[in-house]
């Protein structure tokens, strides 16, 4: 994996975040950078019809993190759309891999050195570079040895730049990871791009289990009626054809190092994508909204 393409998920008004990401990527001599400025909250709210919004986000999955199926704010949907936009563009360009970064990411200066020596199976879907903080590494020994008796599987001979590389154990806590930065491969991109938004970006991309049920959005309301609670959801695919989608389940197998190479810059704040009213709910305001 040489100088792979980089996608940065951002919004036009988040100037400080973009300047930070641009400065870091320049210092790393990143040659192929795409700024994902599309799929904004405003576009979702004002430029799409109700039917188009239902195609993108037809139902809300009942999960541990959203047990009542509460509707998402449109800024949350915007962020999930941006992750999909990066995956779709990667496939359109026939890339073998791509780095996806959220705009508040801090990048370890050794990131290229590490990635250039990582060797993963051909069916790899995602290689995590970071999560919710610098220290919450799911692949470090403390998770396997102290929190849970099951450990992740270390890949033999894999110690690029002094780090250990593990395959993620889907039965091991934490069940979700942050989406601040990851490498995505064609198998993972295909899964992400070809299903509608059923959960927040982090749950959708990293939760290893299928969601038990969902609540459909119909006529501007969130309804839980007979036939809505199931293990699948009927929606239109990218071609406009009706397709049955399984409810979630992160693409796998997934991998990561025992020390994060990307983590959020806390001074930018958190949860900036959560603002904006929901097309199917009450207003939820935020100063810095995606």
SVG drawing of the C-alpha trace seen along z (x, -y; Angstrom):
<svg xmlns="http://www.w3.org/2000/svg" viewBox="-49 -29 58 45">
<polyline fill="none" stroke="black" stroke-width="0.4" points="0.0,0.0 1.8,-3.1 0.5,-6.6 -3.1,-5.5 -5.9,-8.0 -7.3,-10.0 -10.9,-11.2 -11.6,-13.9 -15.2,-14.3 -15.9,-17.9 -18.3,-20.8 -17.6,-24.2 -18.1,-26.3 -15.8,-24.2 -12.7,-26.2 -10.5,-25.5 -11.0,-21.8 -10.2,-21.8 -7.1,-24.0 -5.8,-21.5 -6.4,-18.5 -4.9,-20.2 -1.8,-21.2 -1.2,-17.7 -1.8,-16.1 0.7,-18.5 3.3,-17.7 2.8,-14.0 3.1,-14.8 -0.3,-13.2 -0.6,-13.3 -4.3,-12.2 -6.7,-14.0 -10.5,-14.4 -12.5,-16.8 -16.0,-15.4 -18.0,-18.6 -21.2,-17.2 -24.0,-15.3 -24.6,-18.3 -27.5,-18.6 -28.9,-21.5 -28.9,-19.3 -30.6,-16.5 -33.2,-18.9 -33.9,-21.2 -32.7,-19.6 -34.2,-16.1 -37.8,-15.0 -39.5,-13.1 -39.2,-10.0 -35.5,-10.5 -34.9,-10.9 -36.8,-7.7 -34.6,-5.9 -31.5,-7.1 -32.8,-6.6 -35.9,-4.4 -35.9,-3.1 -34.2,-3.5 -32.6,-0.4 -33.3,0.5 -29.8,0.9 -28.2,0.8 -27.2,-2.8 -30.7,-3.8 -33.1,-1.3 -36.3,-3.2 -35.4,-3.8 -35.3,-7.6 -35.1,-9.5 -31.7,-10.9 -31.0,-14.6 -30.3,-15.5 -26.7,-16.4 -26.2,-12.8 -27.6,-11.5 -25.3,-13.9 -22.2,-12.4 -23.4,-8.9 -23.9,-10.0 -20.4,-11.4 -18.9,-8.0 -20.9,-6.4 -19.9,-9.0 -16.2,-8.2 -16.9,-4.5 -18.8,-5.0 -16.2,-7.2 -13.5,-4.7 -15.4,-2.0 -16.0,-4.3 -12.2,-4.9 -11.4,-1.2 -9.1,-1.9 -7.7,1.0 -7.8,-1.0 -8.5,-4.4 -8.1,-6.3 -11.2,-7.9 -10.8,-10.7 -13.2,-12.9 -12.1,-16.5 -11.1,-16.7 -8.5,-14.0 -5.0,-14.2 -2.5,-12.1 0.5,-10.4 3.5,-11.4 4.5,-7.7 1.2,-6.8 2.7,-6.1 5.6,-4.1 3.1,-1.9 0.7,-1.4 3.4,-0.7 4.4,2.4 0.9,3.8 0.0,7.0 -3.7,8.0 -5.8,10.9 -7.4,10.2 -10.9,10.3 -10.1,7.5 -12.8,4.8 -11.5,2.2 -8.3,1.4 -9.0,-0.9 -6.6,-3.8 -8.3,-5.4 -11.5,-5.6 -13.1,-7.9 -9.8,-8.9 -6.1,-8.3 -6.2,-5.8 -9.3,-3.7 -7.6,-1.2 -9.7,1.9 -6.7,3.9 -4.4,3.2 -3.8,5.9 -5.8,4.3 -9.1,5.0 -8.4,8.7 -6.5,9.4 -8.4,7.3 -11.9,6.7 -12.7,9.9 -11.2,13.3 -11.4,13.4 -8.6,11.7 -8.2,10.5 -6.0,12.6 -2.6,11.2 -1.4,11.7 1.9,13.5 4.9,11.5 3.0,8.3 4.8,5.6 5.0,2.7 6.7,-0.3 6.9,1.6 3.1,2.1 1.2,5.3 -1.6,5.9 -4.8,7.8 -7.9,9.2 -10.9,8.0 -12.8,10.5 -16.5,9.7 -17.5,11.2 -15.2,8.8 -16.1,5.5 -16.2,2.7 -18.7,3.6 -18.4,0.3 -15.5,-1.9 -15.2,-5.5 -15.0,-6.5 -12.4,-9.2 -10.0,-7.3 -9.8,-4.0 -8.6,-2.3 -11.4,-0.8 -11.0,1.9 -13.3,2.9 -15.2,5.6 -16.0,3.1 -16.8,0.2 -19.3,2.4 -21.2,3.3 -21.3,-0.3 -22.3,-1.8 -25.0,0.6 -27.3,0.3 -29.4,-2.6 -28.7,-4.4 -30.2,-2.5 -27.9,-3.7 -25.3,-6.4 -22.0,-6.2 -20.1,-4.6 -22.7,-1.9 -23.4,-1.2 -19.7,-0.8 -18.4,1.0 -21.2,2.9 -20.4,6.6 -23.9,7.9 -27.1,7.5 -29.7,5.1 -32.7,6.9 -35.4,4.7 -36.2,1.4 -38.9,-1.3 -39.9,-2.5 -40.3,-6.1 -43.6,-6.7 -45.3,-9.9 -43.0,-12.0 -43.7,-9.8 -41.8,-7.1 -44.1,-4.1 -43.7,-0.7 -46.4,1.4 -46.8,5.1 -44.1,6.0 -41.8,3.1 -40.0,5.0 -37.9,7.6 -34.4,8.6 -34.5,6.8 -35.6,3.6 -37.0,3.0 -35.6,-0.1 -34.4,-1.2 -30.8,-0.6 -28.5,-2.9 -30.2,-1.8 -33.7,-2.6 -34.7,1.0 -36.5,2.3 -34.1,4.4 -34.3,6.2 -31.4,5.1 -30.2,7.0 -30.3,4.8 -26.7,3.9 -23.8,6.0 -20.4,4.4 -18.4,5.6 -15.8,8.1 -13.1,9.2 -11.8,6.0 -8.3,5.3 -6.3,2.7 -3.1,2.0 -2.5,2.0 -1.7,-1.7 -3.9,-4.3 -2.4,-6.4 -5.4,-8.8 -7.5,-10.3 -9.9,-13.3 -8.6,-16.8 -10.6,-17.5 -10.3,-21.3 -12.6,-21.2 -15.4,-19.8 -17.4,-16.7 -20.8,-15.8 -20.7,-18.6 -22.8,-16.4 -25.7,-16.0 -27.4,-19.3 -30.1,-20.4 -33.8,-19.4 -34.8,-15.9 -37.1,-15.6 -39.0,-13.2 -38.7,-14.8 -38.2,-18.0 -35.4,-20.5 -32.0,-19.7 -29.7,-22.7 -25.9,-22.9 -23.6,-25.8 -21.1,-23.7 -23.3,-21.4 -22.3,-19.3"/>
</svg>
